Amino acid sequence: PLPLLFAFHGFKRGDLLEVPRTLFTHFGIYLGDGRVAHLIPDILPMVTNNRLLLGVITKVASVRVDSVADFAYGSDILINHMDKVCRQPPLDGDEVARRAEKLLGSVTYSLLWYNCEHYVMYCRYGMAISYQTYQLFAFLLKQKT
C-alpha cells in the first residue's frame, strides 16, 4: 500500500510524475501498485539530491523501479503537468507504462542529450525531448548577448 501522503493522489498507470528538486525537476512514469520507473545516474545506492547532481558527470544510468515515496524523496509530486506543455497528445497509459518497463536496466546517460526527462517524454509522447535542456541552452545563449 502507498504511504498516506500519496494514497489520495489517484495515480494511474502511465502517469508522468514530476518532483521539483533544487536546481531541476526529476521525472518518472507511474507503473501501478505504488511503483515508479525513472532514469537515474549510477552513483549512490539511494535517491538523493546529491546523487542526481553528481550524476551529471557520469555516462551510465539505470532505468529502475522505486516506490513512490523513494522517488519523491519528501517532495511534492506533479502529475501529468507536461500534458499542458507538450503539443503531442499522450499515448494510452498502458502503452506508456509498457514503454517505461521495456527500457528498464542500464542505459547511456547524458545530462543534455538523454536524461530522465528525455526518458519519460519518449514513454508518454513518443518524443525523447527535454524542455529543461532547451531552457538551459536558451539561458546560456541569452548570457552571450
C-alpha positions as CSV (number, residue, x, y, z in Angstrom):
1,P,0.0,0.0,0.0
2,L,1.0,3.6,-0.6
3,P,2.1,5.8,2.3
4,L,-0.8,8.0,3.4
5,L,0.9,11.1,1.9
6,F,0.4,9.6,-1.6
7,A,-2.6,7.4,-1.2
8,F,-5.2,10.0,-2.3
9,H,-3.4,11.3,-5.4
10,G,-5.1,8.8,-7.6
11,F,-2.0,8.0,-9.8
12,K,-2.9,6.0,-12.9
13,R,-0.7,3.5,-14.8
14,G,1.3,5.6,-17.3
15,D,1.0,8.9,-15.5
16,L,4.1,11.1,-15.8
17,L,5.3,12.2,-12.4
18,E,7.5,15.2,-11.7
19,V,9.3,16.0,-8.5
20,P,10.8,19.5,-8.3
21,R,14.4,19.5,-7.0
22,T,16.7,22.3,-6.0
23,L,18.1,23.0,-9.5
24,F,15.9,21.0,-11.8
25,T,12.9,18.6,-11.9
26,H,13.1,14.8,-11.7
27,F,10.7,12.7,-13.8
28,G,9.3,9.2,-13.6
29,I,6.4,7.1,-15.0
30,Y,3.9,5.5,-12.6
31,L,3.6,1.8,-13.2
32,G,0.9,1.0,-10.7
33,D,1.0,-0.6,-7.2
34,G,2.9,2.3,-5.8
35,R,5.9,1.8,-8.2
36,V,7.6,4.4,-10.4
37,A,10.1,3.8,-13.2
38,H,12.7,6.5,-13.6
39,L,16.1,7.1,-15.1
40,I,18.8,7.9,-12.5
41,P,22.6,8.2,-12.8
42,D,24.5,5.3,-11.3
43,I,26.4,6.8,-8.4
44,L,25.0,6.2,-5.0
45,P,22.7,3.4,-3.7
46,M,19.9,5.8,-2.7
47,V,17.9,8.6,-4.4
48,T,19.1,11.9,-3.1
49,N,19.6,15.4,-4.5
50,N,23.4,14.8,-4.2
51,R,23.1,11.7,-6.3
52,L,21.2,13.5,-9.0
53,L,23.6,16.4,-9.0
54,L,26.8,14.2,-9.0
55,G,25.2,12.0,-11.7
56,V,25.6,14.7,-14.3
57,I,29.3,13.8,-14.7
58,T,28.6,10.1,-15.3
59,K,27.8,8.5,-18.7
60,V,25.9,5.5,-17.3
61,A,22.5,5.4,-15.7
62,S,19.7,3.0,-14.8
63,V,16.1,3.0,-15.6
64,R,14.9,1.4,-12.3
65,V,11.7,1.0,-10.3
66,D,11.3,2.5,-6.9
67,S,8.4,3.2,-4.6
68,V,6.5,6.5,-5.0
69,A,7.9,7.6,-1.6
70,D,11.5,6.8,-2.6
71,F,11.0,8.5,-5.9
72,A,9.5,11.7,-4.3
73,Y,12.1,11.7,-1.5
74,G,10.0,14.0,0.6
75,S,9.0,16.4,-2.2
76,D,5.6,17.1,-3.7
77,I,4.7,15.3,-6.9
78,L,3.1,16.9,-10.0
79,I,1.0,14.6,-12.2
80,N,0.9,14.9,-16.0
81,H,2.0,18.6,-15.9
82,M,3.8,18.1,-19.2
83,D,0.4,17.4,-20.9
84,K,-0.1,21.2,-20.7
85,V,3.3,21.9,-22.3
86,C,3.7,19.2,-25.0
87,R,1.9,19.7,-28.2
88,Q,1.9,15.9,-28.9
89,P,-1.1,14.1,-27.2
90,P,-0.1,11.5,-24.6
91,L,-0.2,7.8,-25.5
92,D,-2.5,5.4,-23.8
93,G,-1.5,4.9,-20.1
94,D,-0.8,1.1,-20.6
95,E,1.4,1.8,-23.6
96,V,3.3,4.5,-21.7
97,A,3.9,2.0,-18.8
98,R,4.9,-0.7,-21.2
99,R,7.5,1.6,-22.9
100,A,8.8,2.5,-19.4
101,E,9.1,-1.2,-18.4
102,K,10.7,-2.2,-21.7
103,L,13.6,0.2,-21.0
104,L,14.4,-1.0,-17.5
105,G,18.1,-1.5,-16.9
106,S,21.4,0.3,-17.8
107,V,21.3,3.0,-20.4
108,T,23.7,5.6,-21.7
109,Y,23.2,8.9,-19.8
110,S,23.8,12.5,-20.8
111,L,22.6,15.5,-18.8
112,L,22.0,17.3,-22.1
113,W,21.1,14.5,-24.6
114,Y,19.4,11.7,-22.6
115,N,18.3,12.3,-19.1
116,C,15.2,11.4,-17.0
117,E,13.1,14.0,-18.9
118,H,14.0,12.5,-22.3
119,Y,13.1,9.1,-21.0
120,V,9.6,10.0,-19.7
121,M,8.9,12.2,-22.8
122,Y,9.6,9.2,-25.0
123,C,7.5,6.9,-22.9
124,R,4.5,9.2,-22.7
125,Y,4.6,11.2,-26.0
126,G,6.9,9.2,-28.3
127,M,9.5,12.0,-28.5
128,A,12.7,12.0,-26.4
129,I,13.0,15.7,-25.7
130,S,13.8,17.8,-22.7
131,Y,12.3,21.2,-22.0
132,Q,14.8,21.7,-19.2
133,T,17.7,21.3,-21.6
134,Y,16.1,23.6,-24.1
135,Q,15.7,26.3,-21.3
136,L,19.3,25.8,-20.2
137,F,20.5,26.4,-23.8
138,A,18.2,29.4,-24.2
139,F,19.6,30.9,-20.9
140,L,23.2,30.3,-22.0
141,L,22.6,31.9,-25.4
142,K,20.9,34.9,-23.7
143,Q,24.0,35.4,-21.5
144,K,26.2,35.7,-24.6
145,T,24.2,38.6,-26.0
